[in-house]
Amino acid sequence: MSAYFVYVLTNKPRGTLYVGITNDLVRRVHEHREGVAAGFTKRYGLKQLVYFEKYDEPRLAIQREKNIKHWTRAWKLDLVNGANPQWRDLYSDITR
C-alpha cells in the first residue's frame, strides 16, 4: 500500500505558505528545494518543509489538501505552530 502526504512549505517562519500533496514526500520536497519546476514555490523560494501528514488512502489526502487550501492563513499558521512551533525545516528528518 502506498503512502500519500499533505505537506506545507514556506520560505521563512510565518512566511508565504504552500500546501501540496504527493505520494513521495522526499522526492517532491527535493524537487521544490532544487527549483525543478517553474511555478509558485520556485517564484517565492518555498523550500522549507514545516509540516506534513501521512495518509494511506489518496482520496483522504486529496480531501485534506483541499480543506487546508481553503482555510484562512491564521488557521494554517496555527496548524504548523501546533506541530512545529519552532518552524524547523523537517527535510532532514524525512531523509534520515
OpenMM code with the backbone's topology and positions (N, CA, C; nanometers):
from openmm import Vec3, app, unit

residues = "MET SER ALA TYR PHE VAL TYR VAL LEU THR ASN LYS PRO ARG GLY THR LEU TYR VAL GLY ILE THR ASN ASP LEU VAL ARG ARG VAL HIS GLU HIS ARG GLU GLY VAL ALA ALA GLY PHE THR LYS ARG TYR GLY LEU LYS GLN LEU VAL TYR PHE GLU LYS TYR ASP GLU PRO ARG LEU ALA ILE GLN ARG GLU LYS ASN ILE LYS HIS TRP THR ARG ALA TRP LYS LEU ASP LEU VAL ASN GLY ALA ASN PRO GLN TRP ARG ASP LEU TYR SER ASP ILE THR ARG".split()
positions = [
    Vec3(0.0844, -0.1189, 0.0000),
    Vec3(0.0000, 0.0000, 0.0000),
    Vec3(0.0885, 0.1246, 0.0000),
    Vec3(0.0572, 0.2181, -0.0827),
    Vec3(0.1338, 0.3421, -0.0918),
    Vec3(0.0926, 0.4398, 0.0164),
    Vec3(0.1814, 0.5306, 0.0456),
    Vec3(0.1526, 0.6389, 0.1390),
    Vec3(0.1345, 0.7677, 0.0598),
    Vec3(0.0523, 0.8558, 0.1108),
    Vec3(0.0263, 0.9851, 0.0497),
    Vec3(0.0475, 1.0901, 0.1564),
    Vec3(0.1017, 1.2041, 0.1161),
    Vec3(0.1367, 1.3074, 0.2121),
    Vec3(0.0767, 1.4412, 0.1721),
    Vec3(0.0244, 1.5105, 0.2703),
    Vec3(-0.0136, 1.6505, 0.2573),
    Vec3(0.0966, 1.7265, 0.3289),
    Vec3(0.1496, 1.8308, 0.2657),
    Vec3(0.2645, 1.8987, 0.3246),
    Vec3(0.2519, 2.0499, 0.3092),
    Vec3(0.3285, 2.1207, 0.3929),
    Vec3(0.3318, 2.2667, 0.3893),
    Vec3(0.4772, 2.3105, 0.3762),
    Vec3(0.5017, 2.3966, 0.2786),
    Vec3(0.6332, 2.4570, 0.2580),
    Vec3(0.6247, 2.6062, 0.2880),
    Vec3(0.7387, 2.6640, 0.3246),
    Vec3(0.7477, 2.8078, 0.3456),
    Vec3(0.8863, 2.8555, 0.3054),
    Vec3(0.9031, 2.9867, 0.3024),
    Vec3(1.0338, 3.0445, 0.2727),
    Vec3(1.1020, 3.0969, 0.3990),
    Vec3(1.0261, 3.1157, 0.5049),
    Vec3(1.0780, 3.1605, 0.6338),
    Vec3(0.9676, 3.1397, 0.7362),
    Vec3(1.0005, 3.1366, 0.8648),
    Vec3(0.8946, 3.1198, 0.9647),
    Vec3(0.7828, 3.2229, 0.9471),
    Vec3(0.6614, 3.1733, 0.9410),
    Vec3(0.5418, 3.2534, 0.9239),
    Vec3(0.5412, 3.3334, 0.7936),
    Vec3(0.6157, 3.2835, 0.6945),
    Vec3(0.6231, 3.3494, 0.5636),
    Vec3(0.5142, 3.2992, 0.4707),
    Vec3(0.5425, 3.3038, 0.3424),
    Vec3(0.4497, 3.2542, 0.2416),
    Vec3(0.4328, 3.1038, 0.2600),
    Vec3(0.3102, 3.0556, 0.2446),
    Vec3(0.2801, 2.9138, 0.2646),
    Vec3(0.2329, 2.8491, 0.1350),
    Vec3(0.2700, 2.7222, 0.1197),
    Vec3(0.2236, 2.6414, 0.0074),
    Vec3(0.1784, 2.5073, 0.0628),
    Vec3(0.0609, 2.4631, 0.0241),
    Vec3(0.0080, 2.3325, 0.0644),
    Vec3(0.0060, 2.2436, -0.0589),
    Vec3(0.0638, 2.1246, -0.0459),
    Vec3(0.0691, 2.0316, -0.1575),
    Vec3(0.0401, 1.8895, -0.1150),
    Vec3(0.0377, 1.8015, -0.2140),
    Vec3(0.0121, 1.6596, -0.1905),
    Vec3(0.1066, 1.5794, -0.2794),
    Vec3(0.1515, 1.4644, -0.2292),
    Vec3(0.2421, 1.3801, -0.3059),
    Vec3(0.2367, 1.2369, -0.2542),
    Vec3(0.2846, 1.1444, -0.3347),
    Vec3(0.2977, 1.0065, -0.2883),
    Vec3(0.4442, 0.9728, -0.2594),
    Vec3(0.5338, 1.0722, -0.2740),
    Vec3(0.6760, 1.0546, -0.2433),
    Vec3(0.7275, 1.1867, -0.1858),
    Vec3(0.7188, 1.1990, -0.0550),
    Vec3(0.7490, 1.3263, 0.0105),
    Vec3(0.8948, 1.3681, -0.0083),
    Vec3(0.9881, 1.2764, 0.0060),
    Vec3(1.1301, 1.3106, -0.0081),
    Vec3(1.1591, 1.3630, -0.1487),
    Vec3(1.1118, 1.2902, -0.2500),
    Vec3(1.1349, 1.3327, -0.3879),
    Vec3(1.0733, 1.4688, -0.4152),
    Vec3(0.9482, 1.4864, -0.3726),
    Vec3(0.8767, 1.6104, -0.4054),
    Vec3(0.9387, 1.7314, -0.3367),
    Vec3(0.9750, 1.7174, -0.2094),
    Vec3(1.0368, 1.8304, -0.1404),
    Vec3(1.1730, 1.8601, -0.2022),
    Vec3(1.2462, 1.7566, -0.2393),
    Vec3(1.3747, 1.7775, -0.3071),
    Vec3(1.3537, 1.8572, -0.4361),
    Vec3(1.2507, 1.8243, -0.5121),
    Vec3(1.2205, 1.8982, -0.6349),
    Vec3(1.1923, 2.0453, -0.6053),
    Vec3(1.1161, 2.0704, -0.4996),
    Vec3(1.0889, 2.2099, -0.4614),
    Vec3(1.2187, 2.2809, -0.4227),
    Vec3(1.3017, 2.2145, -0.3447),
    Vec3(1.4266, 2.2741, -0.2968),
    Vec3(1.5218, 2.3068, -0.4112),
    Vec3(1.5207, 2.2235, -0.5144),
    Vec3(1.6099, 2.2436, -0.6289),
    Vec3(1.5490, 2.3333, -0.7361),
    Vec3(1.4227, 2.3710, -0.7207),
    Vec3(1.3574, 2.4574, -0.8182),
    Vec3(1.3374, 2.3908, -0.9528),
    Vec3(1.3117, 2.2598, -0.9512),
    Vec3(1.2991, 2.1812, -1.0740),
    Vec3(1.1849, 2.2310, -1.1620),
    Vec3(1.0724, 2.2602, -1.1019),
    Vec3(0.9559, 2.3020, -1.1802),
    Vec3(0.9255, 2.4503, -1.1561),
    Vec3(0.8971, 2.5200, -1.2641),
    Vec3(0.8575, 2.6600, -1.2513),
    Vec3(0.7197, 2.6662, -1.1874),
    Vec3(0.6960, 2.7683, -1.1116),
    Vec3(0.5648, 2.7849, -1.0505),
    Vec3(0.5732, 2.8618, -0.9196),
    Vec3(0.4687, 2.8506, -0.8418),
    Vec3(0.4535, 2.9268, -0.7181),
    Vec3(0.5692, 2.9056, -0.6222),
    Vec3(0.6055, 2.7792, -0.5971),
    Vec3(0.7104, 2.7531, -0.4981),
    Vec3(0.8463, 2.8050, -0.5445),
    Vec3(0.8745, 2.7961, -0.6710),
    Vec3(1.0022, 2.8480, -0.7226),
    Vec3(1.0018, 3.0009, -0.7184),
    Vec3(0.8909, 3.0615, -0.7598),
    Vec3(0.8806, 3.2079, -0.7634),
    Vec3(0.9020, 3.2699, -0.6254),
    Vec3(0.8494, 3.2048, -0.5210),
    Vec3(0.8578, 3.2605, -0.3863),
    Vec3(0.9656, 3.1942, -0.3000),
    Vec3(1.0446, 3.1058, -0.3568),
    Vec3(1.1540, 3.0437, -0.2834),
    Vec3(1.1096, 2.9576, -0.1669),
    Vec3(1.0015, 2.8828, -0.1865),
    Vec3(0.9461, 2.7993, -0.0792),
    Vec3(1.0190, 2.6660, -0.0780),
    Vec3(1.1136, 2.6513, 0.0154),
    Vec3(1.1994, 2.5335, 0.0188),
    Vec3(1.2012, 2.4636, 0.1535),
    Vec3(1.1389, 2.5212, 0.2534),
    Vec3(1.1429, 2.4641, 0.3877),
    Vec3(1.0152, 2.3852, 0.4163),
    Vec3(1.0318, 2.2574, 0.4434),
    Vec3(0.9199, 2.1715, 0.4817),
    Vec3(0.8939, 2.1933, 0.6298),
    Vec3(0.7768, 2.2470, 0.6631),
    Vec3(0.7477, 2.2767, 0.8034),
    Vec3(0.6337, 2.1931, 0.8610),
    Vec3(0.5652, 2.1155, 0.7752),
    Vec3(0.4528, 2.0361, 0.8240),
    Vec3(0.4200, 1.9291, 0.7206),
    Vec3(0.3806, 1.8104, 0.7697),
    Vec3(0.3270, 1.7081, 0.6796),
    Vec3(0.2407, 1.6108, 0.7574),
    Vec3(0.1505, 1.5490, 0.6852),
    Vec3(0.0621, 1.4447, 0.7374),
    Vec3(0.0674, 1.3278, 0.6403),
    Vec3(0.0575, 1.2067, 0.6934),
    Vec3(0.0626, 1.0860, 0.6107),
    Vec3(-0.0755, 1.0205, 0.6063),
    Vec3(-0.1124, 0.9735, 0.4872),
    Vec3(-0.2401, 0.9052, 0.4665),
    Vec3(-0.2163, 0.7767, 0.3883),
    Vec3(-0.2989, 0.6774, 0.4148),
    Vec3(-0.2914, 0.5516, 0.3408),
    Vec3(-0.3789, 0.5526, 0.2161),
    Vec3(-0.4764, 0.6404, 0.2139),
    Vec3(-0.5705, 0.6457, 0.1022),
    Vec3(-0.5592, 0.7791, 0.0296),
    Vec3(-0.5451, 0.7764, -0.1021),
    Vec3(-0.5293, 0.9016, -0.1765),
    Vec3(-0.6482, 0.9952, -0.1623),
    Vec3(-0.7690, 0.9409, -0.1587),
    Vec3(-0.8866, 1.0290, -0.1511),
    Vec3(-0.8889, 1.1083, -0.0206),
    Vec3(-0.8399, 1.0488, 0.0874),
    Vec3(-0.8339, 1.1208, 0.2156),
    Vec3(-0.7303, 1.2323, 0.2102),
    Vec3(-0.6161, 1.2038, 0.1504),
    Vec3(-0.5110, 1.3046, 0.1371),
    Vec3(-0.5571, 1.4192, 0.0470),
    Vec3(-0.6210, 1.3855, -0.0630),
    Vec3(-0.6702, 1.4876, -0.1559),
    Vec3(-0.7724, 1.5772, -0.0876),
    Vec3(-0.8645, 1.5171, -0.0131),
    Vec3(-0.9660, 1.5971, 0.0559),
    Vec3(-0.9038, 1.6862, 0.1623),
    Vec3(-0.8062, 1.6331, 0.2353),
    Vec3(-0.7393, 1.7122, 0.3393),
    Vec3(-0.6656, 1.8304, 0.2769),
    Vec3(-0.5957, 1.8063, 0.1660),
    Vec3(-0.5254, 1.9160, 0.0984),
    Vec3(-0.6242, 2.0242, 0.0557),
    Vec3(-0.7340, 1.9837, -0.0035),
    Vec3(-0.8353, 2.0809, -0.0467),
    Vec3(-0.8888, 2.1595, 0.0714),
    Vec3(-0.9153, 2.0897, 0.1819),
    Vec3(-0.9661, 2.1588, 0.3004),
    Vec3(-0.8674, 2.2628, 0.3511),
    Vec3(-0.7410, 2.2214, 0.3669),
    Vec3(-0.6401, 2.3144, 0.4191),
    Vec3(-0.6216, 2.4326, 0.3253),
    Vec3(-0.6228, 2.4089, 0.1950),
    Vec3(-0.6061, 2.5187, 0.0995),
    Vec3(-0.7170, 2.6232, 0.1123),
    Vec3(-0.8336, 2.5825, 0.1587),
    Vec3(-0.9447, 2.6766, 0.1741),
    Vec3(-0.9474, 2.7422, 0.3119),
    Vec3(-0.8598, 2.7009, 0.3996),
    Vec3(-0.8536, 2.7620, 0.5328),
    Vec3(-0.7990, 2.9039, 0.5235),
    Vec3(-0.8250, 2.9805, 0.6285),
    Vec3(-0.7647, 3.1131, 0.6388),
    Vec3(-0.6157, 3.0968, 0.6684),
    Vec3(-0.5409, 3.2002, 0.6426),
    Vec3(-0.3978, 3.1983, 0.6735),
    Vec3(-0.3750, 3.1723, 0.8222),
    Vec3(-0.4541, 3.2324, 0.9071),
    Vec3(-0.4390, 3.2144, 1.0518),
    Vec3(-0.4538, 3.0673, 1.0911),
    Vec3(-0.5483, 2.9976, 1.0321),
    Vec3(-0.5671, 2.8554, 1.0633),
    Vec3(-0.4471, 2.7736, 1.0174),
    Vec3(-0.3929, 2.8080, 0.8999),
    Vec3(-0.2747, 2.7370, 0.8502),
    Vec3(-0.1553, 2.7610, 0.9425),
    Vec3(-0.1388, 2.8849, 0.9877),
    Vec3(-0.0305, 2.9156, 1.0817),
    Vec3(-0.0483, 2.8371, 1.2112),
    Vec3(-0.1709, 2.8279, 1.2600),
    Vec3(-0.1993, 2.7506, 1.3811),
    Vec3(-0.1668, 2.6027, 1.3612),
    Vec3(-0.1961, 2.5501, 1.2431),
    Vec3(-0.1667, 2.4099, 1.2128),
    Vec3(-0.0171, 2.3828, 1.2255),
    Vec3(0.0635, 2.4669, 1.1636),
    Vec3(0.2088, 2.4499, 1.1698),
    Vec3(0.2594, 2.4748, 1.3108),
    Vec3(0.2130, 2.5825, 1.3745),
    Vec3(0.2564, 2.6140, 1.5111),
    Vec3(0.2282, 2.5004, 1.6082),
    Vec3(0.1166, 2.4325, 1.5900),
    Vec3(0.0798, 2.3236, 1.6794),
    Vec3(0.1732, 2.2038, 1.6689),
    Vec3(0.2215, 2.1755, 1.5497),
    Vec3(0.3071, 2.0591, 1.5275),
    Vec3(0.4556, 2.0938, 1.5262),
    Vec3(0.4882, 2.2166, 1.4910),
    Vec3(0.6276, 2.2563, 1.4721),
    Vec3(0.6436, 2.4026, 1.5167),
    Vec3(0.6356, 2.4286, 1.6471),
    Vec3(0.6359, 2.5672, 1.6964),
    Vec3(0.7623, 2.6463, 1.6625),
    Vec3(0.8743, 2.5785, 1.6406),
    Vec3(0.9977, 2.6492, 1.6033),
    Vec3(1.0087, 2.6706, 1.4521),
    Vec3(0.9144, 2.6192, 1.3775),
    Vec3(0.9152, 2.6284, 1.2319),
    Vec3(1.0469, 2.5741, 1.1761),
    Vec3(1.0896, 2.4630, 1.2331),
    Vec3(1.2120, 2.3959, 1.1913),
    Vec3(1.1897, 2.3286, 1.0564),
    Vec3(1.2909, 2.3312, 0.9702),
    Vec3(1.2828, 2.2623, 0.8415),
    Vec3(1.2905, 2.1121, 0.8679),
    Vec3(1.1880, 2.0390, 0.8308),
    Vec3(1.1763, 1.8966, 0.8599),
    Vec3(1.2397, 1.8083, 0.7521),
    Vec3(1.2998, 1.8672, 0.6516),
    Vec3(1.3552, 1.7883, 0.5413),
    Vec3(1.4595, 1.6876, 0.5895),
    Vec3(1.5475, 1.7296, 0.6787),
    Vec3(1.6499, 1.6358, 0.7287),
    Vec3(1.5858, 1.5205, 0.8059),
    Vec3(1.4731, 1.5443, 0.8686),
    Vec3(1.4025, 1.4379, 0.9420),
    Vec3(1.3501, 1.3290, 0.8478),
    Vec3(1.3026, 1.3682, 0.7313),
    Vec3(1.2430, 1.2699, 0.6394),
    Vec3(1.3468, 1.2023, 0.5518),
    Vec3(1.4699, 1.2550, 0.5509),
    Vec3(1.5738, 1.1949, 0.4668),
    Vec3(1.6716, 1.1095, 0.5459),
    Vec3(1.6477, 1.0909, 0.6732),
    Vec3(1.7356, 1.0062, 0.7552),
    Vec3(1.7186, 0.8620, 0.7224),
] * unit.nanometer
topology = app.Topology()
chain = topology.addChain("A")
for resn in residues:
    res = topology.addResidue(resn, chain)
    for name in ("N", "CA", "C"):
        topology.addAtom(name, app.Element.getBySymbol(name[0]), res)
